[in-house]
Amino acid sequence: MGMNRVFLRKEVLSMDDHKTKKSGDKPDLAKEDLQQALTQLNVDPKKGLSDQEANKRLAQYGPNAITAKSEPLWLKFLKDFTGPIAYMIEAAAIVSAIINHWDDFVII
């Protein structure tokens, strides 16, 4: 029975691998061996890229940078009042106001 589990697990893994790899997909270079990745990218690790090749790749792929999303301060502030816990606190404040427990309302 243990052998069947191993066989089924291998079968599932091989099916998953088959599903994720399509014929036109490029390999994930983060998982590749360093030499294989350098070969696929046509890079000599001792020389690097020429200025011409670097400019060509910059034009083709864009800069190698992560752009930070800036969010207005007022939106960050309003997000603090959303979510399940915030809604419970707001509901408790409303109930306190309805039943005239103003001390609790102010504290909440």
C-alpha positions in Angstrom: 0.0 0.0 0.0 2.9 2.4 0.7 4.2 1.8 -2.8 0.9 2.8 -4.3 1.0 6.0 -2.4 4.5 6.8 -3.7 3.5 5.8 -7.2 0.4 8.0 -7.0 2.3 10.9 -5.6 4.9 10.6 -8.4 2.1 10.4 -10.9 0.4 13.6 -9.5 3.7 15.4 -9.4 4.5 14.5 -13.0 1.0 15.6 -14.1 1.5 18.9 -12.3 4.9 19.4 -13.9 3.3 18.6 -17.3 0.5 21.2 -16.7 2.8 24.0 -15.7 5.3 23.5 -18.5 3.8 24.5 -21.9 5.7 24.2 -25.1 6.0 28.0 -25.6 6.8 28.9 -21.9 10.2 30.1 -21.0 11.9 28.3 -18.1 11.9 29.9 -14.7 15.5 31.1 -14.4 15.3 31.5 -10.6 15.1 27.7 -10.4 17.8 27.0 -13.0 21.4 26.3 -12.4 23.6 29.4 -12.6 25.5 28.3 -15.7 22.3 27.2 -17.5 20.7 30.6 -16.7 23.8 32.5 -18.0 23.8 30.3 -21.1 20.1 30.9 -21.8 20.5 34.7 -21.3 23.7 34.8 -23.5 25.8 36.4 -20.7 29.5 35.9 -20.1 29.9 36.2 -16.3 33.5 37.5 -16.7 32.6 40.3 -19.1 28.9 41.0 -18.4 26.8 42.7 -21.1 28.1 45.1 -23.6 26.7 48.6 -23.5 24.9 48.0 -26.7 23.3 44.7 -25.5 22.4 46.3 -22.1 20.6 49.2 -23.9 18.9 46.8 -26.2 17.6 44.8 -23.3 16.6 47.9 -21.4 14.5 49.0 -24.4 13.0 45.6 -24.8 12.3 44.7 -21.1 12.4 48.0 -19.3 14.4 48.9 -16.2 15.1 46.3 -13.6 13.3 48.2 -10.8 10.4 47.8 -8.6 8.1 50.8 -8.6 6.6 51.7 -5.2 2.9 52.5 -5.2 2.3 55.7 -3.3 -0.9 56.0 -1.4 -2.3 59.2 -0.1 -2.2 59.6 3.7 -5.9 60.2 4.0 -6.6 56.9 2.3 -4.2 55.0 4.6 -6.1 56.7 7.5 -9.5 55.6 6.2 -8.3 52.0 5.7 -7.8 51.8 9.4 -11.6 52.0 9.8 -12.4 49.1 7.5 -12.3 45.4 8.3 -14.2 43.1 10.6 -12.7 44.2 13.9 -13.1 47.9 13.0 -16.7 47.3 12.0 -17.4 45.6 15.4 -15.9 48.5 17.3 -17.9 51.0 15.2 -21.1 48.9 15.9 -20.3 48.9 19.6 -19.9 52.7 19.5 -23.3 53.1 17.7 -25.0 50.8 20.2 -23.5 52.8 23.1 -24.9 56.0 21.6 -28.3 54.5 21.1 -28.6 53.3 24.7 -27.2 56.6 26.0 -24.0 55.3 27.4 -22.0 58.3 26.4 -18.9 57.5 28.4 -18.5 54.2 26.6 -19.3 55.9 23.3 -16.5 58.4 23.8 -14.0 55.8 25.0 -14.8 53.5 22.0 
